[in-house]
Structure formats: C-alpha cells, structure tokens
C-alpha cells in the first residue's frame, strides 16, 4: 500500500518546509537570515551521528560526527531555535548554543550546521519541546 502525501487544510498552502536556495539569496530575505536558513536546512538534511555526553537530555553537551568528512565537533545546547520557518532576526544575538567548528567561530550568526542537526535530533525526542519551551 503506497503512502500518499497529506493535503493541507487551507487552500494554496502546503505542509512542506520552504527550501532555501543554496546558490541565490531570495530578494525579499536579508543576508543574515538567508545564511541562518542555509545552516538550519543543511543540518536537518544531512546525516550526522550525534551522541549526548552530558546528563540532561536537552540542555547538554553533544559530540557531532560527520561521516562524510570523518570529523567531529562539540556542541553545547543552551537555547532553542524557532519551531517553524527561518530563524528571526533577534536570534542573531540571543542564541547561547556553541560549537567548536570553524564556521561557528567565524560566521557571527550563532548557528552552524552542527548545532542545527543537534537541535533537530533533540527536538524529535518525546517531551523535548516542552523542556525547551520551559527553558
């Protein structure tokens, strides 16, 4: 039995997340938001092996291993990112998550693909959204 895609209850709207173009910034999007969206998208779409090395299931330290480059990074999760759509402008300075990758150290955005992948995995756990919302 083949699975069929769910149709949206509202006309003209789909349930699919908006894809951010890797090659061209949308004209109606600021540069910082485009770059944040790319990192969020890349982290969610790629296969990373993520291990929680801390005591807390959400706000903890994680090791993120990328099998395609055989590299690993340490990610500390302290806050979340917006649930729907792209990160907002106030996310640029208010995020407390960290990663020891070079992209995170230099981009001044407060997000990298490793943090995005970790948040994506953590938020799929039962009860994680409630814990993150409570802080």
N, CA, C and O atoms as a printed pandas DataFrame, in Angstrom:
     atom_number atom_name residue_name chain_id  residue_number  x_coord  y_coord  z_coord
0              1         N          UNK        A               1    0.841   -1.174    0.000
1              2        CA          UNK        A               1    0.000    0.000    0.000
2              3         C          UNK        A               1    0.890    1.242    0.000
3              4         O          UNK        A               1    1.717    1.411    0.896
4              5         N          UNK        A               2    0.730    2.082   -0.965
5              6        CA          UNK        A               2    1.572    3.271   -1.102
6              7         C          UNK        A               2    1.068    4.400   -0.213
7              8         O          UNK        A               2   -0.135    4.595   -0.041
8              9         N          UNK        A               3    2.017    5.130    0.344
9             10        CA          UNK        A               3    1.658    6.281    1.168
10            11         C          UNK        A               3    1.397    7.480    0.279
11            12         O          UNK        A               3    2.072    7.683   -0.730
12            13         N          UNK        A               4    0.421    8.260    0.661
13            14        CA          UNK        A               4    0.130    9.475   -0.091
14            15         C          UNK        A               4    0.407   10.676    0.785
15            16         O          UNK        A               4    0.287   10.605    2.008
16            17         N          UNK        A               5    0.774   11.765    0.165
17            18        CA          UNK        A               5    1.074   12.988    0.899
18            19         C          UNK        A               5   -0.217   13.595    1.429
19            20         O          UNK        A               5   -1.253   13.570    0.764
20            21         N          UNK        A               6   -0.137   14.140    2.636
21            22        CA          UNK        A               6   -1.293   14.804    3.223
22            23         C          UNK        A               6   -1.543   16.116    2.513
23            24         O          UNK        A               6   -0.612   16.854    2.189
24            25         N          UNK        A               7   -2.797   16.394    2.278
25            26        CA          UNK        A               7   -3.142   17.678    1.687
26            27         C          UNK        A               7   -3.398   18.670    2.792
27            28         O          UNK        A               7   -3.956   18.325    3.833
28            29         N          UNK        A               8   -2.995   19.887    2.570
29            30        CA          UNK        A               8   -3.201   20.945    3.548
30            31         C          UNK        A               8   -4.679   21.279    3.637
31            32         O          UNK        A               8   -5.419   21.186    2.658
32            33         N          UNK        A               9   -5.090   21.672    4.844
33            34        CA          UNK        A               9   -6.494   22.010    5.037
34            35         C          UNK        A               9   -6.827   23.384    4.473
35            36         O          UNK        A               9   -7.993   23.681    4.210
36            37         N          UNK        A              10   -5.819   24.219    4.284
37            38        CA          UNK        A              10   -6.052   25.547    3.730
38            39         C          UNK        A              10   -5.644   25.549    2.269
39            40         O          UNK        A              10   -4.648   24.929    1.895
40            41         N          UNK        A              11   -6.406   26.241    1.449
41            42        CA          UNK        A              11   -6.092   26.310    0.025
42            43         C          UNK        A              11   -4.795   27.075   -0.212
43            44         O          UNK        A              11   -4.545   28.111    0.405
44            45         N          UNK        A              12   -3.977   26.546   -1.116
45            46        CA          UNK        A              12   -2.780   27.252   -1.538
46            47         C          UNK        A              12   -1.604   27.124   -0.590
47            48         O          UNK        A              12   -0.523   27.625   -0.899
48            49         N          UNK        A              13   -1.769   26.475    0.550
49            50        CA          UNK        A              13   -0.665   26.317    1.494
50            51         C          UNK        A              13   -0.276   24.853    1.561
51            52         O          UNK        A              13   -1.135   23.970    1.556
52            53         N          UNK        A              14    1.026   24.599    1.624
53            54        CA          UNK        A              14    1.482   23.220    1.724
54            55         C          UNK        A              14    2.151   23.017    3.080
55            56         O          UNK        A              14    2.537   23.976    3.748
56            57         N          UNK        A              15    2.279   21.759    3.469
57            58        CA          UNK        A              15    2.913   21.416    4.734
58            59         C          UNK        A              15    4.419   21.301    4.596
59            60         O          UNK        A              15    5.114   21.137    5.598
60            61         N          UNK        A              16    4.940   21.382    3.382
61            62        CA          UNK        A              16    6.367   21.253    3.157
62            63         C          UNK        A              16    7.104   22.487    3.671
63            64         O          UNK        A              16    6.639   23.612    3.485
64            65         N          UNK        A              17    8.265   22.275    4.324
65            66        CA          UNK        A              17    9.050   23.433    4.726
66            67         C          UNK        A              17    9.623   24.143    3.498
67            68         O          UNK        A              17    9.900   23.512    2.477
68            69         N          UNK        A              18    9.793   25.427    3.606
69            70        CA          UNK        A              18   10.311   26.212    2.498
70            71         C          UNK        A              18   11.789   25.907    2.327
71            72         O          UNK        A              18   12.563   25.997    3.280
72            73         N          UNK        A              19   12.181   25.547    1.111
73            74        CA          UNK        A              19   13.583   25.275    0.802
74            75         C          UNK        A              19   14.292   26.595    0.536
75            76         O          UNK        A              19   13.779   27.465   -0.168
76            77         N          UNK        A              20   15.476   26.725    1.109
77            78        CA          UNK        A              20   16.286   27.913    0.898
78            79         C          UNK        A              20   17.278   27.598   -0.214
79            80         O          UNK        A              20   17.975   26.584   -0.162
80            81         N          UNK        A              21   17.339   28.454   -1.205
81            82        CA          UNK        A              21   18.262   28.255   -2.321
82            83         C          UNK        A              21   19.701   28.405   -1.845
83            84         O          UNK        A              21   20.049   29.372   -1.167
84            85         N          UNK        A              22   20.530   27.432   -2.210
85            86        CA          UNK        A              22   21.937   27.471   -1.834
86            87         C          UNK        A              22   22.720   28.483   -2.677
87            88         O          UNK        A              22   23.687   29.076   -2.200
88            89         N          UNK        A              23   22.306   28.675   -3.910
89            90        CA          UNK        A              23   23.077   29.486   -4.847
90            91         C          UNK        A              23   22.650   30.940   -4.956
91            92         O          UNK        A              23   23.448   31.792   -5.348
92            93         N          UNK        A              24   21.411   31.230   -4.617
93            94        CA          UNK        A              24   20.926   32.592   -4.800
94            95         C          UNK        A              24   20.050   33.012   -3.633
95            96         O          UNK        A              24   19.097   32.319   -3.277
96            97         N          UNK        A              25   20.377   34.148   -3.043
97            98        CA          UNK        A              25   19.593   34.683   -1.937
98            99         C          UNK        A              25   18.276   35.230   -2.463
99           100         O          UNK        A              25   18.271   36.002   -3.421
100          101         N          UNK        A              26   17.156   34.843   -1.853
101          102        CA          UNK        A              26   15.874   35.419   -2.263
102          103         C          UNK        A              26   15.894   36.935   -2.060
103          104         O          UNK        A              26   16.436   37.424   -1.068
104          105         N          UNK        A              27   15.314   37.661   -2.982
105          106        CA          UNK        A              27   15.354   39.122   -2.942
106          107         C          UNK        A              27   14.687   39.700   -1.701
107          108         O          UNK        A              27   15.081   40.767   -1.232
108          109         N          UNK        A              28   13.688   39.017   -1.163
109          110        CA          UNK        A              28   12.959   39.534   -0.002
110          111         C          UNK        A              28   13.551   39.070    1.329
111          112         O          UNK        A              28   12.921   39.241    2.372
112          113         N          UNK        A              29   14.761   38.482    1.308
113          114        CA          UNK        A              29   15.371   37.950    2.517
114          115         C          UNK        A              29   16.714   38.625    2.789
115          116         O          UNK        A              29   17.542   38.768    1.889
116          117         N          UNK        A              30   16.915   39.035    4.032
117          118        CA          UNK        A              30   18.196   39.627    4.417
118          119         C          UNK        A              30   19.284   38.571    4.371
119          120         O          UNK        A              30   19.021   37.378    4.521
120          121         N          UNK        A              31   20.520   39.031    4.160
121          122        CA          UNK        A              31   21.663   38.136    4.033
122          123         C          UNK        A              31   21.821   37.230    5.254
123          124         O          UNK        A              31   22.043   36.027    5.113
124          125         N          UNK        A              32   21.707   37.808    6.454
125          126        CA          UNK        A              32   21.888   37.026    7.680
126          127         C          UNK        A              32   20.833   35.929    7.803
127          128         O          UNK        A              32   21.147   34.801    8.183
128          129         N          UNK        A              33   19.579   36.261    7.480
129          130        CA          UNK        A              33   18.514   35.267    7.570
130          131         C          UNK        A              33   18.680   34.165    6.529
131          132         O          UNK        A              33   18.349   33.009    6.790
132          133         N          UNK        A              34   19.187   34.516    5.362
133          134        CA          UNK        A              34   19.467   33.527    4.323
134          135         C          UNK        A              34   20.544   32.554    4.807
135          136         O          UNK        A              34   20.402   31.339    4.663
136          137         N          UNK        A              35   21.616   33.092    5.377
137          138        CA          UNK        A              35   22.702   32.245    5.864
138          139         C          UNK        A              35   22.253   31.362    7.032
139          140         O          UNK        A              35   22.654   30.201    7.117
140          141         N          UNK        A              36   21.430   31.899    7.925
141          142        CA          UNK        A              36   20.882   31.098    9.019
142          143         C          UNK        A              36   20.004   29.971    8.471
143          144         O          UNK        A              36   20.077   28.832    8.931
144          145         N          UNK        A              37   19.188   30.304    7.497
145          146        CA          UNK        A              37   18.318   29.308    6.881
146          147         C          UNK        A              37   19.093   28.195    6.206
147          148         O          UNK        A              37   18.707   27.028    6.285
148          149         N          UNK        A              38   20.193   28.550    5.538
149          150        CA          UNK        A              38   21.028   27.543    4.883
150          151         C          UNK        A              38   21.630   26.587    5.901
151          152         O          UNK        A              38   21.632   25.374    5.688
152          153         N          UNK        A              39   22.138   27.120    6.999
153          154        CA          UNK        A              39   22.751   26.279    8.019
154          155         C          UNK        A              39   21.717   25.375    8.702
155          156         O          UNK        A              39   21.987   24.209    8.987
156          157         N          UNK        A              40   20.555   25.924    8.952
157          158        CA          UNK        A              40   19.474   25.143    9.555
158          159         C          UNK        A              40   19.067   24.014    8.610
159          160         O          UNK        A              40   18.917   22.868    9.034
160          161         N          UNK        A              41   18.891   24.334    7.352
161          162        CA          UNK        A              41   18.493   23.355    6.345
162          163         C          UNK        A              41   19.559   22.276    6.166
163          164         O          UNK        A              41   19.233   21.091    6.102
164          165         N          UNK        A              42   20.813   22.671    6.086
165          166        CA          UNK        A              42   21.901   21.722    5.874
166          167         C          UNK        A              42   22.009   20.765    7.058
167          168         O          UNK        A              42   22.227   19.567    6.877
168          169         N          UNK        A              43   21.857   21.297    8.267
169          170        CA          UNK        A              43   21.941   20.453    9.453
170          171         C          UNK        A              43   20.822   19.434    9.537
171          172         O          UNK        A              43   21.030   18.320   10.019
172          173         N          UNK        A              44   19.650   19.800    9.077
173          174        CA          UNK        A              44   18.498   18.903    9.142
174          175         C          UNK        A              44   18.506   17.859    8.022
175          176         O          UNK        A              44   17.952   16.773    8.190
176          177         N          UNK        A              45   19.122   18.171    6.893
177          178        CA          UNK        A              45   19.085   17.278    5.735
178          179         C          UNK        A              45   20.222   16.260    5.697
179          180         O          UNK        A              45   20.095   15.238    5.023
180          181         N          UNK        A              46   21.318   16.505    6.392
181          182        CA          UNK        A              46   22.483   15.632    6.296
182          183         C          UNK        A              46   22.566   14.668    7.465
183          184         O          UNK        A              46   22.011   14.900    8.539
184          185         N          UNK        A              47   23.281   13.577    7.217
185          186        CA          UNK        A              47   23.428   12.525    8.224
186          187         C          UNK        A              47   24.615   12.826    9.135
187          188         O          UNK        A              47   25.769   12.792    8.709
188          189         N          UNK        A              48   24.313   13.118   10.378
189          190        CA          UNK        A              48   25.333   13.290   11.397
190          191         C          UNK        A              48   25.065   12.258   12.490
191          192         O          UNK        A              48   23.912   11.917   12.752
192          193         N          UNK        A              49   26.106   11.770   13.115
193          194        CA          UNK        A              49   25.962   10.871   14.257
194          195         C          UNK        A              49   26.146   11.723   15.505
195          196         O          UNK        A              49   27.212   12.302   15.719
196          197         N          UNK        A              50   25.106   11.799   16.327
197          198        CA          UNK        A              50   25.103   12.711   17.466
198          199         C          UNK        A              50   24.992   11.907   18.755
199          200         O          UNK        A              50   24.102   11.071   18.913
200          201         N          UNK        A              51   25.921   12.182   19.678
201          202        CA          UNK        A              51   25.956   11.495   20.960
202          203         C          UNK        A              51   25.886   12.514   22.078
203          204         O          UNK        A              51   26.656   13.474   22.103
204          205         N          UNK        A              52   24.960   12.306   23.006
205          206        CA          UNK        A              52   24.827   13.180   24.169
206          207         C          UNK        A              52   25.850   12.735   25.209
207          208         O          UNK        A              52   25.809   11.592   25.665
208          209         N          UNK        A              53   26.763   13.622   25.587
209          210        CA          UNK        A              53   27.780   13.281   26.581
210          211         C          UNK        A              53   27.497   13.913   27.937
211          212         O          UNK        A              53   28.277   13.745   28.874
212          213         N          UNK        A              54   26.401   14.630   28.048
213          214        CA          UNK        A              54   26.039   15.277   29.305
214          215         C          UNK        A              54   24.946   14.512   30.026
215          216         O          UNK        A              54   24.541   13.430   29.603
216          217         N          UNK        A              55   24.474   15.093   31.128
217          218        CA          UNK        A              55   23.457   14.444   31.962
218          219         C          UNK        A              55   22.035   14.768   31.521
219          220         O          UNK        A              55   21.145   13.930   31.662
220          221         N          UNK        A              56   21.805   15.967   30.989
221          222        CA          UNK        A              56   20.462   16.404   30.614
222          223         C          UNK        A              56   20.139   15.936   29.193
223          224         O          UNK        A              56   21.018   15.950   28.331
224          225         N          UNK        A              57   18.891   15.521   28.932
225          226        CA          UNK        A              57   18.557   15.063   27.578
226          227         C          UNK        A              57   18.474   16.184   26.537
227          228         O          UNK        A              57   18.588   15.916   25.341
228          229         N          UNK        A              58   18.278   17.430   26.969
229          230        CA          UNK        A              58   18.129   18.542   26.028
230          231         C          UNK        A              58   19.269   19.547   26.171
231          232         O          UNK        A              58   20.048   19.735   25.236
232          233         N          UNK        A              59   19.373   20.181   27.310
233          234        CA          UNK        A              59   20.401   21.208   27.533
234          235         C          UNK        A              59   21.663   20.521   28.005
235          236         O          UNK        A              59   21.865   20.320   29.202
236          237         N          UNK        A              60   22.508   20.162   27.060
237          238        CA          UNK        A              60   23.633   19.299   27.350
238          239         C          UNK        A              60   24.772   19.525   26.357
239          240         O          UNK        A              60   24.715   20.415   25.509
240          241         N          UNK        A              61   25.800   18.702   26.485
241          242        CA          UNK        A              61   26.918   18.710   25.550
242          243         C          UNK        A              61   26.790   17.492   24.645
243          244         O          UNK        A              61   26.492   16.392   25.109
244          245         N          UNK        A              62   27.019   17.697   23.346
245          246        CA          UNK        A              62   26.877   16.635   22.357
246          247         C          UNK        A              62   28.132   16.560   21.496
247          248         O          UNK        A              62   28.784   17.572   21.241
248          249         N          UNK        A              63   28.456   15.367   21.058
249          250        CA          UNK        A              63   29.517   15.162   20.071
250          251         C          UNK        A              63   28.812   14.888   18.748
251          252         O          UNK        A              63   27.992   13.976   18.649
252          253         N          UNK        A              64   29.137   15.684   17.733
253          254        CA          UNK        A              64   28.536   15.540   16.410
254          255         C          UNK        A              64   29.622   15.061   15.461
255          256         O          UNK        A              64   30.616   15.750   15.234
256          257         N          UNK        A              65   29.415   13.862   14.907
257          258        CA          UNK        A              65   30.376   13.283   13.984
258          259         C          UNK        A              65   29.791   13.277   12.586
259          260         O          UNK        A              65   28.667   12.826   12.367
260          261         N          UNK        A              66   30.575   13.789   11.640
261          262        CA          UNK        A              66   30.183   13.821   10.235
262          263         C          UNK        A              66   30.921   12.698    9.511
263          264         O          UNK        A              66   32.129   12.798    9.295
264          265         N          UNK        A              67   30.211   11.621    9.129
265          266        CA          UNK        A              67   30.890   10.501    8.483
266          267         C          UNK        A              67   31.471   10.834    7.115
267          268         O          UNK        A              67   32.443   10.207    6.696
268          269         N          UNK        A              68   30.899   11.805    6.411
269          270        CA          UNK        A              68   31.416   12.117    5.079
270          271         C          UNK        A              68   32.770   12.819    5.137
271          272         O          UNK        A              68   33.565   12.692    4.206
272          273         N          UNK        A              69   33.047   13.556    6.214
273          274        CA          UNK        A              69   34.344   14.226    6.347
274          275         C          UNK        A              69   35.189   13.608    7.457
275          276         O          UNK        A              69   36.331   14.013    7.671
276          277         N          UNK        A              70   34.627   12.630    8.162
277          278        CA          UNK        A              70   35.290   11.973    9.287
278          279         C          UNK        A              70   35.806   12.988   10.313
279          280         O          UNK        A              70   36.930   12.874   10.803
280          281         N          UNK        A              71   34.979   13.968   10.624
281          282        CA          UNK        A              71   35.341   14.975   11.618
282          283         C          UNK        A              71   34.257   15.038   12.685
283          284         O          UNK        A              71   33.093   14.732   12.425
284          285         N          UNK        A              72   34.655   15.438   13.887
285          286        CA          UNK        A              72   33.676   15.555   14.961
286          287         C          UNK        A              72   33.844   16.896   15.668
287          288         O          UNK        A              72   34.934   17.466   15.709
288          289         N          UNK        A              73   32.738   17.383   16.221
289          290        CA          UNK        A              73   32.706   18.678   16.877
290          291         C          UNK        A              73   31.903   18.571   18.167
291          292         O          UNK        A              73   31.042   17.703   18.307
292          293         N          UNK        A              74   32.192   19.454   19.094
293          294        CA          UNK        A              74   31.474   19.505   20.365
294          295         C          UNK        A              74   30.445   20.619   20.294
295          296         O          UNK        A              74   30.778   21.766   19.994
296          297         N          UNK        A              75   29.194   20.276   20.572
297          298        CA          UNK        A              75   28.086   21.231   20.542
298          299         C          UNK        A              75   27.486   21.309   21.939
299          300         O          UNK        A              75   27.224   20.284   22.568
300          301         N          UNK        A              76   27.269   22.525   22.420
301          302        CA          UNK        A              76   26.583   22.751   23.691
302          303         C          UNK        A              76   25.248   23.402   23.391
303          304         O          UNK        A              76   25.191   24.460   22.765
304          305         N          UNK        A              77   24.164   22.762   23.842
305          306        CA          UNK        A              77   22.818   23.288   23.626
306          307         C          UNK        A              77   22.364   23.986   24.901
307          308         O          UNK        A              77   22.311   23.384   25.974
308          309         N          UNK        A              78   22.039   25.266   24.762
309          310        CA          UNK        A              78   21.567   26.075   25.888
310          311         C          UNK        A              78   20.210   26.709   25.606
311          312         O          UNK        A              78   19.458   26.996   26.537
312          313         N          UNK        A              79   19.885   26.932   24.325
313          314        CA          UNK        A              79   18.606   27.512   23.920
314          315         C          UNK        A              79   18.142   26.828   22.649
315          316         O          UNK        A              79   18.879   26.035   22.064
316          317         N          UNK        A              80   16.939   27.124   22.223
317          318        CA          UNK        A              80   16.403   26.531   21.007
318          319         C          UNK        A              80   16.419   27.501   19.848
319          320         O          UNK        A              80   16.988   28.589   19.937
320          321         N          UNK        A              81   15.788   27.098   18.759
321          322        CA          UNK        A              81   15.569   27.957   17.610
322          323         C          UNK        A              81   14.091   27.895   17.284
323          324         O          UNK        A              81   13.421   26.960   17.722
324          325         N          UNK        A              82   13.551   28.843   16.537
325          326        CA          UNK        A              82   12.123   28.844   16.242
326          327         C          UNK        A              82   11.670   27.529   15.622
327          328         O          UNK        A              82   12.398   26.919   14.839
328          329         N          UNK        A              83   10.459   27.096   15.977
329          330        CA          UNK        A              83    9.927   25.817   15.522
330          331         C          UNK        A              83    9.565   25.826   14.052
331          332         O          UNK        A              83    9.766   24.828   13.360
332          333         N          UNK        A              84    9.036   26.936   13.565
333          334        CA          UNK        A              84    8.568   26.990   12.184
334          335         C          UNK        A              84    9.334   28.047   11.409
335          336         O          UNK        A              84    9.659   29.111   11.936
336          337         N          UNK        A              85    9.613   27.744   10.167
337          338        CA          UNK        A              85   10.221   28.726    9.278
338          339         C          UNK        A              85   11.676   28.993    9.603
339          340         O          UNK        A              85   12.353   28.180   10.233
340          341         N          UNK        A              86   12.132   30.124    9.168
341          342        CA          UNK        A              86   13.518   30.522    9.358
342          343         C          UNK        A              86   13.701   31.223   10.689
343          344         O          UNK        A              86   12.743   31.766   11.240
344          345         N          UNK        A              87   14.927   31.218   11.215
345          346        CA          UNK        A              87   15.190   31.951   12.443
346          347         C          UNK        A              87   14.887   33.436   12.256
347          348         O          UNK        A              87   15.025   33.972   11.156
348          349         N          UNK        A              88   14.481   34.079   13.317
349          350        CA          UNK        A              88   14.161   35.501   13.259
350          351         C          UNK        A              88   15.406   36.329   13.547
351          352         O          UNK        A              88   16.421   35.797   13.998
352          353         N          UNK        A              89   15.329   37.638   13.285
353          354        CA          UNK        A              89   16.483   38.500   13.459
354          355         C          UNK        A              89   16.989   38.521   14.892
355          356         O          UNK        A              89   18.201   38.556   15.104
356          357         N          UNK        A              90   16.091   38.501   15.896
357          358        CA          UNK        A              90   16.553   38.562   17.268
358          359         C          UNK        A              90   17.332   37.311   17.666
359          360         O          UNK        A              90   17.993   37.308   18.705
360          361         N          UNK        A              91   17.269   36.253   16.865
361          362        CA          UNK        A              91   18.034   35.040   17.116
362          363         C          UNK        A              91   19.526   35.292   16.906
363          364         O          UNK        A              91   20.360   34.593   17.480
364          365         N          UNK        A              92   19.857   36.270   16.100
365          366        CA          UNK        A              92   21.263   36.508   15.763
366          367         C          UNK        A              92   22.120   36.782   16.990
367          368         O          UNK        A              92   23.281   36.377   17.025
368          369         N          UNK        A              93   21.583   37.454   17.985
369          370        CA          UNK        A              93   22.387   37.816   19.143
370          371         C          UNK        A              93   21.976   37.113   20.424
371          372         O          UNK        A              93   22.720   37.139   21.404
372          373         N          UNK        A              94   20.798   36.479   20.440
373          374        CA          UNK        A              94   20.304   35.917   21.685
374          375         C          UNK        A              94   20.583   34.427   21.869
375          376         O          UNK        A              94   20.260   33.876   22.921
376          377         N          UNK        A              95   21.166   33.769   20.889
377          378        CA          UNK        A              95   21.391   32.337   20.980
378          379         C          UNK        A              95   22.589   32.043   21.867
379          380         O          UNK        A              95   23.617   32.711   21.757
380          381         N          UNK        A              96   22.472   31.053   22.744
381          382        CA          UNK        A              96   23.555   30.689   23.641
382          383         C          UNK        A              96   24.193   29.355   23.318
383          384         O          UNK        A              96   25.052   28.891   24.067
384          385         N          UNK        A              97   23.792   28.722   22.216
385          386        CA          UNK        A              97   24.378   27.445   21.819
386          387         C          UNK        A              97   25.770   27.688   21.261
387          388         O          UNK        A              97   26.041   28.741   20.683
388          389         N          UNK        A              98   26.655   26.704   21.436
389          390        CA          UNK        A              98   28.015   26.847   20.922
390          391         C          UNK        A              98   28.465   25.581   20.211
391          392         O          UNK        A              98   27.950   24.490   20.451
392          393         N          UNK        A              99   29.440   25.760   19.331
393          394        CA          UNK        A              99   30.076   24.654   18.616
394          395         C          UNK        A              99   31.537   25.032   18.426
395          396         O          UNK        A              99   31.864   26.214   18.311
396          397         N          UNK        A             100   32.416   24.040   18.392
397          398        CA          UNK        A             100   33.826   24.359   18.215
398          399         C          UNK        A             100   34.282   24.262   16.762
399          400         O          UNK        A             100   35.483   24.182   16.504
400          401         N          UNK        A             101   33.342   24.268   15.798
401          402        CA          UNK        A             101   33.731   24.248   14.385
402          403         C          UNK        A             101   34.162   25.654   13.936
403          404         O          UNK        A             101   33.821   26.658   14.562
404          405         N          UNK        A             102   34.903   25.689   12.858
405          406        CA          UNK        A             102   35.419   26.961   12.350
406          407         C          UNK        A             102   34.300   27.869   11.837
407          408         O          UNK        A             102   34.380   29.088   11.989
408          409         N          UNK        A             103   33.275   27.300   11.242
409          410        CA          UNK        A             103   32.157   28.098   10.733
410          411         C          UNK        A             103   31.485   28.863   11.875
411          412         O          UNK        A             103   31.208   30.056   11.748
412          413         N          UNK        A             104   31.226   28.176   12.985
413          414        CA          UNK        A             104   30.582   28.840   14.118
414          415         C          UNK        A             104   31.464   29.955   14.679
415          416         O          UNK        A             104   30.967   31.016   15.057
416          417         N          UNK        A             105   32.758   29.710   14.732
417          418        CA          UNK        A             105   33.688   30.704   15.284
418          419         C          UNK        A             105   33.773   31.964   14.434
419          420         O          UNK        A             105   34.044   33.045   14.956
420          421         N          UNK        A             106   33.546   31.835   13.133
421          422        CA          UNK        A             106   33.756   32.985   12.247
422          423         C          UNK        A             106   32.497   33.632   11.693
423          424         O          UNK        A             106   32.554   34.788   11.274
424          425         N          UNK        A             107   31.346   32.931   11.671
425          426        CA          UNK        A             107   30.193   33.483   10.953
426          427         C          UNK        A             107   29.396   34.530   11.726
427          428         O          UNK        A             107   28.627   35.272   11.114
428          429         N          UNK        A             108   29.548   34.618   13.035
429          430        CA          UNK        A             108   28.861   35.601   13.885
430          431         C          UNK        A             108   27.339   35.513   13.803
431          432         O          UNK        A             108   26.642   36.495   14.057
432          433         N          UNK        A             109   26.828   34.338   13.450
433          434        CA          UNK        A             109   25.389   34.132   13.333
434          435         C          UNK        A             109   24.798   33.428   14.554
435          436         O          UNK        A             109   23.595   33.520   14.800
436          437         N          UNK        A             110   25.634   32.726   15.318
437          438        CA          UNK        A             110   25.138   31.972   16.457
438          439         C          UNK        A             110   24.567   30.620   16.082
439          440         O          UNK        A             110   23.886   29.990   16.892
440          441         N          UNK        A             111   24.834   30.156   14.853
441          442        CA          UNK        A             111   24.309   28.878   14.383
442          443         C          UNK        A             111   25.255   28.292   13.345
443          444         O          UNK        A             111   25.849   29.012   12.542
444          445         N          UNK        A             112   25.381   26.980   13.379
445          446        CA          UNK        A             112   26.109   26.255   12.337
446          447         C          UNK        A             112   25.325   24.977   12.056
447          448         O          UNK        A             112   24.344   24.687   12.741
448          449         N          UNK        A             113   25.752   24.214   11.053
449          450        CA          UNK        A             113   25.016   23.006   10.680
450          451         C          UNK        A             113   25.046   21.966   11.794
451          452         O          UNK        A             113   24.126   21.156   11.904
452          453         N          UNK        A             114   26.086   21.975   12.617
453          454        CA          UNK        A             114   26.187   21.003   13.704
454          455         C          UNK        A             114   25.180   21.307   14.815
455          456         O          UNK        A             114   24.560   20.394   15.361
456          457         N          UNK        A             115   25.020   22.571   15.144
457          458        CA          UNK        A             115   24.015   22.973   16.134
458          459         C          UNK        A             115   22.622   22.672   15.592
459          460         O          UNK        A             115   21.767   22.153   16.309
460          461         N          UNK        A             116   22.405   22.997   14.337
461          462        CA          UNK        A             116   21.109   22.748   13.713
462          463         C          UNK        A             116   20.769   21.260   13.730
463          464         O          UNK        A             116   19.645   20.889   14.066
464          465         N          UNK        A             117   21.719   20.411   13.374
465          466        CA          UNK        A             117   21.486   18.964   13.363
466          467         C          UNK        A             117   21.199   18.456   14.772
467          468         O          UNK        A             117   20.328   17.607   14.962
468          469         N          UNK        A             118   21.918   18.968   15.747
469          470        CA          UNK        A             118   21.713   18.549   17.132
470          471         C          UNK        A             118   20.335   18.956   17.624
471          472         O          UNK        A             118   19.630   18.150   18.233
472          473         N          UNK        A             119   19.942   20.200   17.368
473          474        CA          UNK        A             119   18.614   20.654   17.770
474          475         C          UNK        A             119   17.524   19.841   17.074
475          476         O          UNK        A             119   16.512   19.495   17.683
476          477         N          UNK        A             120   17.736   19.547   15.816
477          478        CA          UNK        A             120   16.763   18.766   15.058
478          479         C          UNK        A             120   16.572   17.387   15.691
479          480         O          UNK        A             120   15.443   16.914   15.823
480          481         N          UNK        A             121   17.669   16.746   16.080
481          482        CA          UNK        A             121   17.581   15.429   16.707
482          483         C          UNK        A             121   16.973   15.522   18.103
483          484         O          UNK        A             121   16.110   14.719   18.458
484          485         N          UNK        A             122   17.413   16.484   18.885
485          486        CA          UNK        A             122   16.926   16.631   20.261
486          487         C          UNK        A             122   15.423   16.899   20.280
487          488         O          UNK        A             122   14.705   16.331   21.103
488          489         N          UNK        A             123   14.944   17.751   19.388
489          490        CA          UNK        A             123   13.530   18.112   19.386
490          491         C          UNK        A             123   12.615   16.974   18.923
491          492         O          UNK        A             123   11.398   17.059   19.088
492          493         N          UNK        A             124   13.180   15.924   18.352
493          494        CA          UNK        A             124   12.373   14.764   17.963
494          495         C          UNK        A             124   12.112   13.833   19.147
495          496         O          UNK        A             124   11.269   12.941   19.056
496          497         N          UNK        A             125   12.828   14.033   20.257
497          498        CA          UNK        A             125   12.636   13.199   21.443
498          499         C          UNK        A             125   11.339   13.566   22.155
499          500         O          UNK        A             125   10.917   14.722   22.139
500          501         N          UNK        A             126   10.736   12.608   22.757
501          502        CA          UNK        A             126    9.476   12.824   23.486
502          503         C          UNK        A             126    9.719   13.767   24.663
503          504         O          UNK        A             126   10.605   13.540   25.487
504          505         N          UNK        A             127    8.922   14.821   24.724
505          506        CA          UNK        A             127    8.975   15.776   25.829
506          507         C          UNK        A             127   10.020   16.873   25.669
507          508         O          UNK        A             127   10.078   17.784   26.495
508          509         N          UNK        A             128   10.843   16.810   24.635
509          510        CA          UNK        A             128   11.929   17.781   24.464
510          511         C          UNK        A             128   11.410   19.179   24.179
511          512         O          UNK        A             128   11.971   20.158   24.671
512          513         N          UNK        A             129   10.346   19.287   23.391
513          514        CA          UNK        A             129    9.807   20.614   23.063
514          515         C          UNK        A             129    9.292   21.295   24.317
515          516         O          UNK        A             129    9.475   22.501   24.483
516          517         N          UNK        A             130    8.657   20.554   25.193
517          518        CA          UNK        A             130    8.135   21.108   26.443
518          519         C          UNK        A             130    9.291   21.560   27.337
519          520         O          UNK        A             130    9.215   22.627   27.947
520          521         N          UNK        A             131   10.345   20.776   27.423
521          522        CA          UNK        A             131   11.515   21.135   28.223
522          523         C          UNK        A             131   12.183   22.375   27.667
523          524         O          UNK        A             131   12.570   23.269   28.419
524          525         N          UNK        A             132   12.322   22.434   26.340
525          526        CA          UNK        A             132   12.967   23.589   25.720
526          527         C          UNK        A             132   12.137   24.854   25.875
527          528         O          UNK        A             132   12.688   25.937   26.071
528          529         N          UNK        A             133   10.828   24.728   25.791
529          530        CA          UNK        A             133    9.947   25.880   25.962
530          531         C          UNK        A             133   10.017   26.420   27.388
531          532         O          UNK        A             133    9.914   27.627   27.611
532          533         N          UNK        A             134   10.190   25.524   28.339
533          534        CA          UNK        A             134   10.276   25.936   29.743
534          535         C          UNK        A             134   11.633   26.550   30.055
535          536         O          UNK        A             134   11.767   27.320   31.007
536          537         N          UNK        A             135   12.635   26.213   29.259
537          538        CA          UNK        A             135   13.973   26.769   29.482
538          539         C          UNK        A             135   14.668   25.989   30.539
539          540         O          UNK        A             135   15.811   26.293   30.880
